[in-house]
């Protein structure tokens, strides 16, 4: 083409997408493509017939066969083109689900923000999960431990099998990392007298940093790896080979995110001495600070240890601490169920609130006299555990509500990529 047309041919991807999508309106097949667009041959009702063109296939075809100059791009009113966009109406979603999925045991918790699937054995769970997942909401599935070989996940069992392994151990109180035998960590998991001491005689709050992870997990713990995989909730989505797991369909030339699995292990925060410190400094200590994962995550609580020794709250004292949180009524009811064993406290935020939370944490850092560098991101750096007082300020000053979830033994928490959380 003449030189004057070269700039037009160098259209941006946005131009190309809007051009092709604009021509692929309902009832239109004239997309300027050298061969016929791809149509699906069936409908939702099962009747045969031609339906809406596969827009992605047509766009790809137009890239290969017939590059469309941007000056021919029609103006598109996105709002008028998308007629069936799902509404973020929690009440209507609940009403629809109650009619369509009456055979599934489920509840809504956290102000209707989290779906709780109560029967892990129901083969239809994935259908309701799909509707919730479209909305980008977390999902909790309970009872997964009933499918697992519980003896494999006991602290004592792991210590016996792998105590001589070296790993990074983080003390969550002072952020100091040391490399040591994991036996030291596991021996103190349920016996406070065997835990490390730090300054002022305080007991260390230790966390094993993702040990083991990924291929190391599979190679080091094959029996536990297989036990975990056969016990995953919603295998259509969560299994590495699940037909609805996007990662299982990625071509080999893609750089995949670390899909794990990884073992996350930490001591509980509810020791009496920690509570005294918290009361004095108004600072709660988390074992996992506020952060975002780049991929969807499923986290199963496979074991809960009951610590014994001086300076540790009794089980009733731990329950009382949980009850002080801003909990959903159904979670409070679970706490009173003697057959349920609570093990972890989660605070979850929607991905859309990330910018507000980032701005809030930078504001708090300045209030505390901390240096706020432009290249530092408080969420990416995982430098904050947002305590109760700060969570209240976040709600009052920015309108961001915290979703508080107690994870009981056997609970699987499934988070969409981009959801902020701390534990």
BELQUI-V388886 format. One record per helix or strand of 2 or more residues. SS is the DSSP state (a for helix, b for strand). FROM is the first residue (numbers start at 1). TO is the last residue. If there is no record, write none. Layout:
BEGIN
<<SS FROM TO> <SS FROM TO>>
END
This chain:
BEGIN
<<a 3 9> <a 13 23> <a 55 65> <a 70 72> <a 78 81> <a 90 100> <b 106 109> <b 114 117> <a 125 134> <b 139 141> <a 144 147> <a 150 153> <a 155 162> <b 166 171> <b 176 181> <a 182 187> <a 192 194> <a 199 201> <b 206 208> <a 214 220> <a 222 230> <a 235 238> <a 246 249> <b 265 266> <a 272 281> <b 291 292> <b 297 300> <a 315 323> <a 329 335> <b 342 349> <a 351 367> <a 388 398> <b 403 408> <b 412 415> <b 420 422>>
END
